[in-house]
Amino acid sequence: MANAAALPPLPSVRAKELENRASALSKRHASKGCDGRKTDADDDKSEQKNNDQTKTDSKQSNELLSTNNSNRDHDVRDALEEQQYHDVRLKQIETLHQKEQKVFDQMPPLDPAVSCDAIHQYLSTTSQFLNSYLANANSTLDGTSQKLSVLEKQMSLLESKLASIPGLIPDDVEECNVETINNEETER
């Protein structure tokens, strides 16, 4: 592909670039502090407030747990722990979403040509991988099939040689094997 240089960087590289830009912008905004947006210090204060609220919520729930009887205590504790975990997880996701929103709001959208090139490259590499995988699977299957046919021929030859030895196989089985061999040969 000639357009490989025009493709966007890998997601991990792009994420590092976004973090660097976001930190540079936040430093610039913190030094100016006059655009009305929250700074990192405000974010830290809000996170601290959320942590304090979570601690008070957990203290209240622990006090509630200590007043219940032992059977209900176990069920209520599990429910409250699950609810607390769920609440903490939701707050973490919300905080992460807000940070991502700040970073991506400051970034211009990708050029449509770059997006199309990236999608085209992804589709072509994926299809090449699938085609090579399918070719390898088919060649392996053909090799296995060929080995099985050789093995079947060798087994029929061995059976016919063993059947030619008198007294080795009882007469009933010998007649059955001869008929089976003859049927197999006529089918081929």
C-alpha positions as CSV (number, residue, x, y, z in Angstrom):
1,M,0.0,0.0,0.0
2,A,1.4,3.4,-1.0
3,N,-0.9,5.2,1.4
4,A,0.6,3.5,4.5
5,A,2.3,6.7,5.6
6,A,-1.0,8.6,5.5
7,L,-2.7,6.1,7.9
8,P,-3.3,7.2,11.5
9,P,-1.0,5.9,14.2
10,L,-1.9,2.8,16.2
11,P,-4.4,3.3,19.0
12,S,-1.7,3.0,21.8
13,V,0.4,5.7,20.1
14,R,-2.7,7.9,19.5
15,A,-3.7,7.5,23.1
16,K,-0.3,8.6,24.3
17,E,-0.4,11.6,22.0
18,L,-3.9,12.5,23.3
19,E,-2.7,12.2,26.9
20,N,0.3,14.5,26.1
21,R,-1.9,17.0,24.4
22,A,-4.4,16.9,27.2
23,S,-1.8,17.4,29.8
24,A,-0.3,20.3,27.8
25,L,-3.7,21.9,27.4
26,S,-4.6,21.4,31.1
27,K,-1.3,23.1,32.1
28,R,-2.0,26.0,29.7
29,H,-5.6,26.3,31.1
30,A,-4.3,26.1,34.7
31,S,-1.8,28.8,34.1
32,K,-4.4,31.1,32.5
33,G,-7.4,29.9,34.6
34,C,-9.7,32.4,33.0
35,D,-11.7,30.4,30.5
36,G,-14.4,29.1,32.9
37,R,-13.5,25.4,32.4
38,K,-12.6,23.2,35.3
39,T,-8.9,22.7,35.9
40,D,-7.1,19.6,37.2
41,A,-7.3,21.1,40.7
42,D,-11.1,21.3,40.4
43,D,-11.2,17.8,39.1
44,D,-9.0,16.6,42.1
45,K,-11.4,18.5,44.5
46,S,-14.5,16.8,42.9
47,E,-12.8,13.4,43.0
48,Q,-11.9,14.0,46.7
49,K,-15.5,15.0,47.4
50,N,-16.7,11.8,45.6
51,N,-14.3,9.7,47.7
52,D,-15.4,11.4,50.9
53,Q,-19.1,10.8,50.0
54,T,-18.3,7.2,49.2
55,K,-16.6,6.8,52.6
56,T,-19.5,8.3,54.5
57,D,-21.9,6.1,52.5
58,S,-19.8,3.0,53.4
59,K,-19.7,4.0,57.1
60,Q,-23.5,4.4,57.1
61,S,-24.0,1.1,55.5
62,N,-21.6,-0.6,57.9
63,E,-23.6,0.9,60.8
64,L,-26.8,-0.4,59.3
65,L,-25.3,-3.8,59.0
66,S,-24.2,-4.0,62.6
67,T,-27.8,-3.5,63.8
68,N,-29.4,-6.4,61.9
69,N,-29.6,-10.0,63.1
70,S,-27.1,-12.6,61.9
71,N,-29.2,-14.3,59.2
72,R,-30.3,-11.1,57.6
73,D,-27.0,-9.5,58.3
74,H,-25.2,-11.8,55.8
75,D,-27.8,-11.2,53.0
76,V,-27.9,-7.4,53.6
77,R,-24.1,-7.2,53.7
78,D,-23.8,-9.0,50.4
79,A,-26.5,-6.8,48.8
80,L,-24.9,-3.6,50.2
81,E,-21.4,-4.7,49.1
82,E,-22.7,-5.4,45.7
83,Q,-24.5,-2.1,45.6
84,Q,-21.4,-0.2,46.8
85,Y,-19.3,-1.9,44.2
86,H,-21.8,-1.0,41.5
87,D,-21.9,2.6,42.7
88,V,-18.1,2.9,42.9
89,R,-17.8,1.3,39.4
90,L,-20.4,3.7,38.0
91,K,-18.5,6.7,39.4
92,Q,-15.3,5.5,38.0
93,I,-16.8,5.0,34.6
94,E,-18.4,8.4,34.7
95,T,-15.1,10.1,35.7
96,L,-13.3,8.2,32.9
97,H,-16.0,9.3,30.4
98,Q,-15.7,12.9,31.5
99,K,-11.9,12.8,31.1
100,E,-12.2,11.2,27.7
101,Q,-14.8,13.7,26.7
102,K,-12.5,16.6,27.6
103,V,-9.6,15.1,25.6
104,F,-11.7,14.3,22.5
105,D,-13.7,17.5,22.5
106,Q,-10.4,19.4,22.0
107,M,-9.3,17.2,19.1
108,P,-10.5,17.8,15.6
109,P,-12.2,14.9,13.8
110,L,-10.1,12.7,11.5
111,D,-10.1,13.5,7.8
112,P,-12.6,11.2,6.0
113,A,-9.8,10.1,3.6
114,V,-7.7,9.0,6.5
115,S,-10.6,7.1,8.0
116,C,-11.4,5.4,4.7
117,D,-7.7,4.4,4.3
118,A,-7.6,3.0,7.8
119,I,-10.8,1.0,7.2
120,H,-9.6,-0.2,3.8
121,Q,-6.3,-1.3,5.3
122,Y,-8.1,-3.2,8.2
123,L,-10.4,-5.0,5.7
124,S,-7.6,-5.9,3.3
125,T,-5.3,-7.3,6.1
126,T,-8.1,-9.2,7.7
127,S,-9.2,-10.7,4.3
128,Q,-5.6,-11.6,3.6
129,F,-5.3,-13.3,6.9
130,L,-8.5,-15.2,6.5
131,N,-7.5,-16.3,2.9
132,S,-4.1,-17.6,4.1
133,Y,-5.7,-19.4,7.1
134,L,-8.3,-21.0,4.8
135,A,-5.5,-22.1,2.3
136,N,-3.5,-23.6,5.2
137,A,-6.6,-25.4,6.5
138,N,-7.4,-26.8,3.1
139,S,-3.9,-28.0,2.5
140,T,-3.8,-29.7,5.9
141,L,-7.2,-31.3,5.2
142,D,-6.1,-32.5,1.8
143,G,-2.9,-34.0,3.3
144,T,-4.9,-35.8,6.0
145,S,-7.3,-37.1,3.4
146,Q,-4.5,-38.4,1.3
147,K,-2.9,-40.1,4.3
148,L,-6.2,-41.7,5.2
149,S,-6.7,-43.1,1.6
150,V,-3.1,-44.5,1.7
151,L,-3.8,-46.1,5.1
152,E,-7.1,-47.6,3.8
153,K,-5.3,-49.2,0.8
154,Q,-2.6,-50.6,3.1
155,M,-5.2,-52.0,5.5
156,S,-7.0,-53.7,2.6
157,L,-3.8,-55.1,1.3
158,L,-2.9,-56.4,4.8
159,E,-6.3,-58.0,5.2
160,S,-6.1,-59.7,1.9
161,K,-2.6,-61.1,2.7
162,L,-3.8,-62.3,6.1
163,A,-6.9,-63.9,4.5
164,S,-4.6,-65.9,2.1
165,I,-2.9,-67.7,5.0
166,P,-5.0,-70.9,5.5
167,G,-6.2,-71.6,9.1
168,L,-5.3,-68.2,10.5
169,I,-8.8,-66.9,10.3
170,P,-11.9,-69.1,10.7
171,D,-13.8,-69.8,7.4
172,D,-16.9,-67.7,8.3
173,V,-14.8,-64.5,9.0
174,E,-12.7,-65.1,6.0
175,E,-15.7,-65.3,3.7
176,C,-17.1,-62.1,5.2
177,N,-13.7,-60.3,4.8
178,V,-13.4,-61.4,1.2
179,E,-16.9,-60.1,0.4
180,T,-16.1,-56.8,2.2
181,I,-12.9,-56.4,0.2
182,N,-14.7,-57.2,-3.1
183,N,-17.4,-54.7,-2.3
184,E,-14.9,-51.9,-1.5
185,E,-13.0,-52.6,-4.7
186,T,-16.2,-52.4,-6.8
187,E,-17.2,-49.2,-5.2
188,R,-13.9,-47.5,-6.2
